[in-house]
Amino acid sequence: MNGKKINVAIVGLGFGKEFIPIYQRHPHTNMYAICQRTRSKLDEVGDQFGVEKRYTDYEELLSDTDVDAVHINSPIHLHAAQSIAALWAAKHVACTVPAATSMEDCREIVRAAEQSGKNYMMMETAIYTREFLFIRKMRDTGKLGRIQFLRGCHQQEMAGWPGYWEGLPPMHYATHAVSPCLALVKGEAEHVACFGSGKIEERLAAKYGSPFAVESALFKIRNQQLCFEVTRSLFETARQYVESLDVYADKTSFEWTQIEGEDPVVHVGERPERAKVPDYAHLLPEPIRRFTTKGVYDDEHAHLSFVQGGGHGGSHPHLVNEFVTSILENRPSFPDVHQSVNWTCAGICAHMSAMRGGEIVKLPVFRA
Ligand SMILES: NC(=O)c1ccc[n+]([C@@H]2O[C@H](COP(=O)([O-])OP(=O)(O)OC[C@H]3O[C@@H](n4cnc5c(N)ncnc54)[C@H](O)[C@@H]3O)[C@@H](O)[C@H]2O)c1
């Protein structure tokens, strides 16, 4: 990049809008262009944030040779195709979760990333929350000790979200629960057994042919003597929103808070105590530190995911910084393309297992 700022384009301006001011303030990026199909909404956002370059057509955006990187925040069924097209157009790609909805598309993303030599990063908020960074520090300082088991959970009520969410198999949106387990042990899922439980109303179930209210899976981690468990629900299961990670280790274990706003519990041996989780803004360039505690929107216009998800634990500027610095330093991002697709395939294979009554499903290995 030779000291030049990276020209970033954001695609999809619902959740995607959250990231505009972060790229505008990051010292190594230029918030170059925005893209979405409806002209009036595109102009509204462009005017609000002062972004001049605007595209209603994604293909046109990709043919703009000034675009160095795209950050995709479109509906989930478009993630894979848009990522693949961008990589072949020689753009670095950051894409919101999940990376894809099929294993074939995961394979294509890897092929496009490897052959183009461009970075691909799935923008997984759950591995840059302040809670995750707190647990990661306990791992790195030896406070946890030897990790013995992990548990991820993501329960959310998605009634009222855009139509493509209705009836989505819970495990097709499992990365927020899968990724922190795997990120903490720097691992990849090898195989999975998953069961479906309960049922959602016929109208919803018919949309993706997925009848279960809850899917619960046990994963084996490749090359490590470790398993982790993931529970997901999306409809008709009462609970406050939660995206959680529990970690059990021989010295210290961490259990996520049950109710938003309470402190989590750290067990040192058999002694439990509430932990105060600090903020990690100091790890970031100064101009974007404010975004670990403040959203882009005011309270009245907050994006629903930001409100339900407690501001995603301050993860947004950390994600942007990791994506940008990985490009500048010419190194793989965390997660890199292989981790991104493995963490996505974990959910795809889990749903497959649930539909086969809990049969063990082996994940494909995409790494050469
Ligand atoms: N914690 C998280 O990581 C998190 C939270 C919320 C949403 N998300 C992800 O972000 C994505 C978007 O969520 P949302 O709530 O903003 O969805 P949305 O459906 O409200 O908005 C999608 C946006 O994409 C645009 N779009 C649709 N088709 C397009 C196309 N062909 N070309 C260009 N733009 C197009 C739409 O105009 C809109 O601006 C979802 O896939 C979701 O997975 C992730």
The ligand as a Gaussian input file, in Angstrom:
#p B3LYP/6-31G(d) Opt

LIG

0 1
 N      -23.340000      -8.897000      15.258000
 C      -23.246000      -8.988000      13.952000
 O      -22.244000      -9.431000      13.465000
 C      -24.387000      -8.573000      13.082000
 C      -25.453000      -7.791000      13.575000
 C      -26.454000      -7.384000      12.687000
 C      -26.428000      -7.766000      11.357000
 N      -25.398000      -8.540000      10.926000
 C      -25.340000      -8.957000       9.516000
 O      -25.439000      -7.839000       8.684000
 C      -26.197000      -8.160000       7.539000
 C      -27.150000      -7.007000       7.252000
 O      -28.035000      -6.841000       8.335000
 P      -29.161000      -5.706000       8.315000
 O      -29.939000      -5.883000       9.541000
 O      -28.514000      -4.402000       8.015000
 O      -29.992000      -6.192000       7.037000
 P      -31.024000      -5.386000       6.151000
 O      -31.712000      -6.406000       5.318000
 O      -31.798000      -4.459000       7.013000
 O      -30.106000      -4.454000       5.242000
 C      -29.365000      -4.980000       4.181000
 C      -28.716000      -3.875000       3.381000
 O      -28.134000      -4.447000       2.194000
 C      -28.585000      -3.733000       1.040000
 N      -28.633000      -4.631000      -0.116000
 C      -29.507000      -5.636000      -0.357000
 N      -29.235000      -6.219000      -1.542000
 C      -28.165000      -5.560000      -2.066000
 C      -27.430000      -5.692000      -3.262000
 N      -27.725000      -6.613000      -4.186000
 N      -26.400000      -4.842000      -3.479000
 C      -26.087000      -3.896000      -2.568000
 N      -26.749000      -3.724000      -1.402000
 C      -27.784000      -4.547000      -1.151000
 C      -29.951000      -3.211000       1.450000
 O      -30.326000      -2.142000       0.657000
 C      -29.686000      -2.804000       2.902000
 O      -29.037000      -1.557000       2.956000
 C      -26.947000      -9.458000       7.831000
 O      -26.537000     -10.403000       6.897000
 C      -26.471000      -9.889000       9.179000
 O      -25.964000     -11.194000       9.118000
 C      -24.386000      -8.936000      11.743000

